[in-house]
Amino acid sequence: MNEYKTILLKPDQNGVKEAGDLLRHGELVAIPTETVYGLAASALDSDAVRRIFEAKGRPQDNPLIVHIADIGQLDSLVMDVPDVAKKLAQTYWPGPLTMVMKRSTVVPDVVSAGLFTVAVRMPSHPIARSIIRAAGVPLAAPSANRSGSPSPTTAAHVMLDMGGKIPAVVDGGECSVGVESTVVDLSGETPRLLRPGGITPEMLRCVTHELMMDPAVTARLEEGVVAASPGMKYKHYSPKARVILVKGTPEAFSEFVNSQKGEGIAAMCFDGEESALNVPYVTYGSRQNADEQAHRVFDALRRLDDIDAKIVYCSCPDPKGMGLAVYNRLLRAAGFEVIMLD
């Protein structure tokens, strides 16, 4: 793999043009979106897409999401657009919603990991859409981090993981949502939630009425089952430390954590609940505010490495609404290791 002197581009007209030029010539560029930073390449260039997997150290059986700037780009990527997809797009695009549909022959196998489907979304971040337009092609873009590590929500996070591996990062500031997009599979008869995100199940049902939830949203992907979406693999989003998710009241959580012995014990808890702890900690938002938790969860997971944590006990969010997306990410960060205190 080539070594680069990675440059930080401003999110202005010149930065957008330079990013578009790089992408159009088969290079990789990290771009901001409202969810997390994406590691982008032309979705129609198989060689460029393969370099995404190489830069991330990502297994090639994990499909990528194709990002578009305008609804007109969708028709060439899919065999047909179901009515429910049109309604969802009208309601939630641009935004943190990815729809899985039957792909056209234009989409290379490497983008969809050989599946008959393709995942597509239109980001709401104006810089992301400007870069797609400047590139002149749809962009395949997983999160711009080392495979398995917490997703990046700032350009600084991207530089830590991708510095020297890609030509450029466009600094669009902090991501507003903070977790990856909701993924819903529309290739079958009934819409199926593959990954929760900023568009909650309740919001989806307002349009789809029916909605199945894939078992992998809250459980391990079964042995031999092919991942139909990014984020369905066994373990993701992990810091160097071993993370253990703990379900219980604030009082039970602090009592349990304070009783643990050993080197490198730490906690990840909600704002205002750290005062009861006798160990190093990071916080990730209010217990009552799932949007705030989502906005801060990946940064908190990264900060665990800064405090040299070895074993981290993480207070469990309420898996409802946006909290389901936070719970889903923390389950995978913990490798599904959960302690029940109640």
C-alpha positions as CSV (number, residue, x, y, z in Angstrom):
1,M,0.0,0.0,0.0
2,N,1.2,3.5,-0.8
3,E,2.4,5.8,1.9
4,Y,1.0,9.3,1.8
5,K,1.6,12.6,3.5
6,T,-2.0,13.0,4.4
7,I,-3.3,16.6,4.0
8,L,-6.2,18.2,5.9
9,L,-8.5,20.0,3.5
10,K,-10.8,22.9,4.5
11,P,-14.5,22.4,3.8
12,D,-14.5,25.3,1.3
13,Q,-14.8,25.5,-2.4
14,N,-11.1,24.7,-3.0
15,G,-11.1,21.8,-0.5
16,V,-14.2,20.3,-2.1
17,K,-12.8,20.7,-5.6
18,E,-9.5,19.0,-4.5
19,A,-11.3,16.2,-2.9
20,G,-13.5,15.7,-6.0
21,D,-10.4,15.6,-8.2
22,L,-8.7,13.0,-6.0
23,L,-11.8,10.8,-6.0
24,R,-12.3,11.1,-9.7
25,H,-8.8,9.9,-10.3
26,G,-9.2,6.8,-8.1
27,E,-7.8,8.0,-4.8
28,L,-9.3,7.7,-1.3
29,V,-10.5,10.7,0.7
30,A,-12.0,10.8,4.1
31,I,-15.2,13.0,4.1
32,P,-17.5,14.3,6.8
33,T,-21.1,13.2,7.0
34,E,-23.8,13.8,9.7
35,T,-23.3,10.3,11.0
36,V,-19.5,9.6,11.1
37,Y,-16.6,10.4,8.8
38,G,-16.5,8.1,5.7
39,L,-13.5,6.7,3.8
40,A,-14.7,7.5,0.3
41,A,-13.8,6.1,-3.2
42,S,-15.6,6.0,-6.5
43,A,-18.2,3.4,-6.1
44,L,-17.9,2.5,-9.8
45,D,-14.1,1.9,-9.6
46,S,-13.3,-1.6,-8.4
47,D,-9.6,-0.9,-7.8
48,A,-10.3,2.2,-5.8
49,V,-12.9,0.4,-3.7
50,R,-10.4,-2.4,-3.0
51,R,-8.0,0.2,-1.6
52,I,-10.7,1.1,1.0
53,F,-10.5,-2.4,2.3
54,E,-6.7,-2.3,2.3
55,A,-6.5,1.0,4.1
56,K,-8.9,-0.1,6.8
57,G,-7.8,-3.7,7.1
58,R,-11.4,-4.5,6.5
59,P,-12.6,-8.1,5.5
60,Q,-13.9,-8.1,1.9
61,D,-17.0,-10.0,2.9
62,N,-18.4,-6.8,4.6
63,P,-20.5,-4.8,2.1
64,L,-20.1,-1.0,1.7
65,I,-22.7,1.8,1.5
66,V,-22.9,3.9,-1.7
67,H,-23.5,7.6,-1.1
68,I,-25.3,9.8,-3.5
69,A,-25.9,13.5,-3.7
70,D,-29.2,13.6,-5.7
71,I,-32.1,11.2,-6.0
72,G,-31.5,10.9,-9.8
73,Q,-28.3,8.9,-9.1
74,L,-30.3,6.1,-7.5
75,D,-31.9,4.7,-10.7
76,S,-28.6,3.6,-12.2
77,L,-27.5,1.8,-9.0
78,V,-30.6,-0.4,-8.5
79,M,-32.8,-2.7,-10.5
80,D,-35.9,-1.0,-9.4
81,V,-37.0,1.4,-6.7
82,P,-39.9,-0.1,-4.6
83,D,-42.7,2.3,-3.7
84,V,-41.7,2.0,0.0
85,A,-38.2,3.2,-0.9
86,K,-39.7,6.2,-2.7
87,K,-41.8,7.1,0.4
88,L,-38.8,6.6,2.8
89,A,-36.6,8.8,0.6
90,Q,-39.2,11.5,0.4
91,T,-39.5,11.5,4.2
92,Y,-36.0,10.9,5.4
93,W,-33.5,11.8,2.6
94,P,-31.2,13.5,2.8
95,G,-30.4,12.0,6.2
96,P,-29.0,9.1,8.2
97,L,-31.0,6.3,6.4
98,T,-29.5,3.6,4.2
99,M,-31.8,1.5,2.0
100,V,-30.8,-1.9,0.7
101,M,-32.2,-2.8,-2.8
102,K,-31.5,-5.1,-5.6
103,R,-28.4,-3.8,-7.4
104,S,-27.8,-3.1,-11.0
105,T,-24.9,-4.4,-13.0
106,V,-23.2,-0.9,-12.7
107,V,-22.3,-1.7,-9.1
108,P,-19.1,-3.7,-8.8
109,D,-19.2,-7.0,-6.8
110,V,-16.5,-5.7,-4.4
111,V,-18.9,-2.9,-3.2
112,S,-21.6,-5.4,-2.3
113,A,-19.4,-8.2,-1.2
114,G,-20.8,-10.3,-3.9
115,L,-24.4,-9.9,-2.7
116,F,-27.3,-9.3,-5.1
117,T,-28.1,-6.1,-3.3
118,V,-26.6,-2.6,-2.8
119,A,-26.9,-0.3,0.2
120,V,-27.5,3.4,-0.8
121,R,-28.0,6.6,1.2
122,M,-28.0,10.3,0.6
123,P,-26.2,12.1,3.5
124,S,-27.6,15.4,4.8
125,H,-24.2,16.9,5.4
126,P,-23.9,19.6,2.7
127,I,-20.1,19.1,2.4
128,A,-20.5,15.4,1.8
129,R,-23.0,16.1,-1.0
130,S,-20.8,18.8,-2.5
131,I,-17.9,16.4,-2.6
132,I,-20.0,13.7,-4.3
133,R,-21.1,16.2,-7.0
134,A,-17.5,17.4,-7.4
135,A,-16.4,13.8,-7.9
136,G,-19.1,13.2,-10.4
137,V,-19.8,9.7,-9.3
138,P,-21.5,7.9,-6.3
139,L,-19.1,7.2,-3.5
140,A,-18.6,4.0,-1.6
141,A,-17.7,5.0,2.0
142,P,-17.5,3.0,5.1
143,S,-16.3,4.6,8.4
144,A,-12.9,6.2,8.1
145,N,-11.2,4.2,10.9
146,R,-9.2,1.0,11.3
147,S,-11.5,-1.9,11.0
148,G,-13.0,-2.9,14.3
149,S,-12.0,0.3,16.2
150,P,-14.4,3.1,17.2
151,S,-15.8,5.1,14.3
152,P,-14.4,8.6,13.8
153,T,-16.6,11.6,14.5
154,T,-13.9,14.3,14.0
155,A,-11.2,14.8,11.5
156,A,-8.6,14.3,14.3
157,H,-10.0,10.8,14.9
158,V,-9.5,10.1,11.1
159,M,-5.9,11.4,11.1
160,L,-5.1,9.1,14.0
161,D,-6.3,6.0,12.2
162,M,-5.7,6.9,8.5
163,G,-2.8,9.3,8.6
164,G,-0.2,8.1,6.1
165,K,-2.7,5.7,4.4
166,I,-4.7,8.1,2.3
167,P,-4.1,11.4,0.5
168,A,-6.5,13.7,2.2
169,V,-9.1,14.3,4.9
170,V,-11.8,17.0,4.6
171,D,-12.3,18.6,7.9
172,G,-16.1,19.3,8.2
173,G,-16.1,19.6,12.0
174,E,-17.8,17.3,14.5
175,C,-20.4,14.9,13.2
176,S,-23.9,15.8,14.5
177,V,-25.5,12.4,14.8
178,G,-22.4,10.4,15.9
179,V,-23.4,6.8,15.0
180,E,-23.7,5.3,11.6
181,S,-26.9,5.4,9.5
182,T,-29.9,3.2,10.0
183,V,-29.9,0.4,7.5
184,V,-33.2,-1.1,6.3
185,D,-33.4,-4.0,3.8
186,L,-36.1,-3.4,1.1
187,S,-35.1,-6.3,-1.1
188,G,-37.8,-8.7,0.3
189,E,-41.5,-8.5,0.9
190,T,-41.3,-6.9,4.4
191,P,-38.8,-4.1,5.3
192,R,-36.2,-5.5,7.7
193,L,-34.1,-3.4,10.0
194,L,-30.4,-4.5,9.7
195,R,-28.7,-1.7,11.7
196,P,-30.3,0.9,14.0
197,G,-29.3,4.5,13.7
198,G,-30.6,8.1,13.6
199,I,-33.8,7.0,11.9
200,T,-35.5,5.0,14.7
201,P,-37.7,1.9,14.2
202,E,-40.7,4.1,15.3
203,M,-39.8,6.6,12.6
204,L,-39.5,3.9,9.9
205,R,-42.9,2.4,10.9
206,C,-44.6,5.7,10.3
207,V,-43.8,5.1,6.6
208,T,-43.4,1.3,6.2
209,H,-46.1,0.3,8.8
210,E,-44.6,-3.2,8.8
211,L,-41.0,-3.7,9.9
212,M,-39.1,-6.8,10.9
213,M,-36.0,-6.5,13.1
214,D,-33.1,-8.7,12.1
215,P,-31.9,-10.8,15.1
216,A,-28.4,-9.5,14.5
217,V,-29.5,-6.1,15.8
218,T,-29.3,-7.3,19.4
219,A,-27.5,-10.6,19.1
220,R,-24.4,-12.2,17.4
221,L,-24.7,-12.9,13.7
222,E,-25.2,-16.6,13.5
223,E,-22.3,-18.8,12.3
224,G,-22.2,-19.0,8.5
225,V,-24.7,-16.2,7.9
226,V,-23.6,-13.6,5.4
227,A,-23.6,-10.0,6.6
228,A,-26.2,-8.2,4.6
229,S,-25.1,-4.8,5.9
230,P,-22.2,-3.0,7.5
231,G,-22.2,-3.2,11.3
232,M,-23.6,-6.7,11.5
233,K,-20.3,-8.5,12.2
234,Y,-19.6,-10.0,15.6
235,K,-17.3,-7.3,17.0
236,H,-16.9,-3.6,16.0
237,Y,-16.2,-0.2,17.5
238,S,-13.8,-1.5,20.1
239,P,-11.1,0.3,22.0
240,K,-7.9,-1.5,23.1
241,A,-9.5,-2.3,26.5
242,R,-11.9,-5.2,27.1
243,V,-15.4,-3.6,27.4
244,I,-18.2,-5.3,29.4
245,L,-21.7,-3.9,29.2
246,V,-23.5,-3.7,32.6
247,K,-27.2,-3.6,33.0
248,G,-28.5,-2.1,36.3
249,T,-29.5,0.9,38.3
250,P,-26.9,3.7,38.8
251,E,-26.5,2.6,42.4
252,A,-26.0,-1.1,41.5
253,F,-23.6,-0.1,38.7
254,S,-21.3,2.0,41.0
255,E,-21.4,-0.5,43.8
256,F,-20.4,-3.3,41.3
257,V,-17.6,-1.3,39.6
258,N,-16.1,-0.1,42.9
259,S,-15.9,-3.7,44.1
260,Q,-13.8,-4.9,41.2
261,K,-10.1,-5.5,41.8
262,G,-7.1,-5.4,39.5
263,E,-5.1,-3.1,37.3
264,G,-6.6,-0.9,34.7
265,I,-10.2,-1.1,35.9
266,A,-12.3,1.8,34.5
267,A,-15.9,2.8,33.9
268,M,-17.9,4.3,31.1
269,C,-21.0,5.9,32.6
270,F,-23.6,8.6,32.2
271,D,-23.1,12.3,33.0
272,G,-23.6,13.0,36.7
273,E,-23.1,9.4,37.8
274,E,-19.3,9.5,37.9
275,S,-19.2,11.0,41.4
276,A,-20.1,7.6,42.9
277,L,-17.2,5.8,41.3
278,N,-13.7,5.1,42.8
279,V,-12.1,4.2,39.4
280,P,-11.1,6.2,36.3
281,Y,-14.0,6.9,34.0
282,V,-15.3,8.5,30.9
283,T,-18.9,9.7,30.4
284,Y,-21.0,9.6,27.3
285,G,-24.1,11.8,27.9
286,S,-27.1,11.9,30.0
287,R,-28.9,8.7,31.0
288,Q,-32.2,10.3,29.7
289,N,-30.8,11.7,26.4
290,A,-30.2,9.0,23.8
291,D,-29.4,11.6,21.1
292,E,-26.6,12.9,23.3
293,Q,-25.3,9.4,24.0
294,A,-25.2,8.7,20.3
295,H,-23.3,11.9,19.6
296,R,-20.6,11.1,22.2
297,V,-20.4,7.3,22.4
298,F,-17.5,6.8,19.9
299,D,-15.4,9.6,21.3
300,A,-15.9,8.1,24.7
301,L,-14.8,4.7,23.5
302,R,-11.7,6.3,22.0
303,R,-10.9,8.2,25.3
304,L,-10.7,4.9,27.1
305,D,-7.4,4.3,25.4
306,D,-6.2,7.7,26.6
307,I,-6.7,6.7,30.3
308,D,-4.9,3.3,29.7
309,A,-8.0,1.3,30.6
310,K,-7.6,-2.5,30.5
311,I,-11.1,-3.6,31.6
312,V,-14.0,-1.2,31.2
313,Y,-17.5,-1.6,32.7
314,C,-20.0,0.3,30.7
315,S,-23.3,1.4,32.0
316,C,-26.0,0.2,29.6
317,P,-28.3,2.6,27.7
318,D,-32.1,2.0,27.4
319,P,-32.5,0.3,24.0
320,K,-35.5,2.3,22.9
321,G,-35.7,4.8,20.1
322,M,-32.2,6.3,19.4
323,G,-31.0,4.3,22.4
324,L,-31.3,1.1,20.4
325,A,-28.5,2.4,18.1
326,V,-26.3,3.2,21.0
327,Y,-27.0,-0.2,22.6
328,N,-26.3,-2.0,19.3
329,R,-22.8,-0.3,19.0
330,L,-21.9,-1.0,22.7
331,L,-23.0,-4.6,22.4
332,R,-20.5,-5.0,19.6
333,A,-17.8,-3.0,21.3
334,A,-18.2,-5.5,24.2
335,G,-18.3,-8.5,22.0
336,F,-21.7,-9.2,23.5
337,E,-20.3,-9.6,27.0
338,V,-23.1,-8.4,29.3
339,I,-23.5,-8.5,33.1
340,M,-27.0,-8.3,34.5
341,L,-27.2,-6.7,38.0
342,D,-31.0,-6.5,38.3
